[in-house]
């Protein structure tokens, strides 16, 4: 599979990543990408029958709390802290002329 990475692919990836690579960097990137593809080929040889697919190494559960309203009727208490109010809302100075 390592024949898939050639100079044109490296040039295209450089354009997509908005990188200006020197010739040495292009050669090194080509070697690195070819090694990655070789490793993927090696991984594809593994027998994974009976192995359940996973998205994380560790079991992940939802850590979010329930969305429970706790301060629904506190408008008057909140507006009591306002320096000025009008019709049940905060009144603030005009910022745009």
Protein Blocks (a to p, Z undefined) as FASTA:
>chain_A
ZZmpcfklmmmmmmmnopacdfklmmmmmmmmmmmmmmmmmmmmpccehiacdfbfbdcd
dfbdcdddfblmlmmmmmmmpmbdcehiacdddfbZZ
